[in-house]
Amino acid sequence: MYLEAQEQLPEDSTEEPDFIRVDVTDKSEAERKDILSALREQFADTSYVIRYHLCRHDEGGACEIKVVEAS
């Protein structure tokens, strides 16, 4: 499982959005909260979306995405 943060740019933007993905598979709930706080701080001055990404490609399945928050 990953915790991801991605900058949300205007549709007409030609820039690549900032993106961070952190593997939280073996992290405790407290560690996940610390990572979430760090991502919020990193993206504080931008419009962003933070989500959990449960990847199942290795198992031949589809990914599950759960949005944690968007600003």
C-alpha positions as CSV (number, residue, x, y, z in Angstrom):
1,M,0.0,0.0,0.0
2,Y,1.2,3.5,-0.8
3,L,0.4,6.9,0.5
4,E,0.5,9.4,-2.4
5,A,0.4,13.1,-2.7
6,Q,0.0,14.9,-6.1
7,E,-0.1,18.6,-6.9
8,Q,-3.3,19.6,-8.8
9,L,-2.5,22.0,-11.6
10,P,-4.9,23.9,-13.8
11,E,-6.0,22.0,-16.9
12,D,-4.1,24.2,-19.3
13,S,-0.8,23.9,-17.4
14,T,2.2,22.5,-19.3
15,E,4.1,21.7,-16.1
16,E,4.4,18.3,-14.6
17,P,2.7,18.1,-11.1
18,D,4.8,17.4,-8.1
19,F,4.2,13.8,-6.9
20,I,5.3,11.8,-3.9
21,R,4.6,8.1,-3.3
22,V,5.6,6.4,0.0
23,D,5.3,2.7,0.6
24,V,3.4,2.4,3.9
25,T,2.7,-1.4,3.7
26,D,4.7,-2.3,6.8
27,K,4.2,1.0,8.7
28,S,2.2,1.3,11.9
29,E,-0.9,3.6,12.1
30,A,1.2,6.2,14.0
31,E,3.9,6.1,11.3
32,R,1.3,6.5,8.6
33,K,-0.1,9.6,10.4
34,D,3.4,11.1,10.6
35,I,3.9,10.5,6.9
36,L,0.5,12.0,6.2
37,S,1.5,15.1,8.2
38,A,4.7,15.4,6.3
39,L,2.9,15.2,3.0
40,R,0.5,17.9,4.1
41,E,3.4,20.2,5.1
42,Q,5.2,19.5,1.8
43,F,2.2,20.5,-0.3
44,A,0.8,23.2,2.0
45,D,1.3,26.0,-0.5
46,T,-0.4,24.2,-3.4
47,S,-3.6,22.6,-4.4
48,Y,-3.2,18.8,-3.9
49,V,-4.8,15.4,-3.4
50,I,-3.6,12.8,-0.9
51,R,-4.7,9.2,-1.3
52,Y,-4.0,5.7,-0.3
53,H,-3.2,3.4,-3.3
54,L,-3.6,-0.3,-2.8
55,C,-1.8,-1.8,-5.8
56,R,-2.9,-5.2,-7.0
57,H,-1.2,-5.4,-10.4
58,D,1.2,-8.1,-9.1
59,E,-1.9,-10.2,-8.3
60,G,-3.5,-9.5,-11.7
61,G,-6.2,-7.2,-10.1
62,A,-7.2,-3.6,-10.2
63,C,-5.8,-1.0,-7.9
64,E,-8.0,0.6,-5.1
65,I,-7.7,4.3,-4.6
66,K,-9.0,6.0,-1.4
67,V,-8.8,9.8,-1.3
68,V,-7.7,11.0,2.1
69,E,-8.1,14.7,1.4
70,A,-8.0,17.3,-1.4
71,S,-7.4,21.0,-1.2
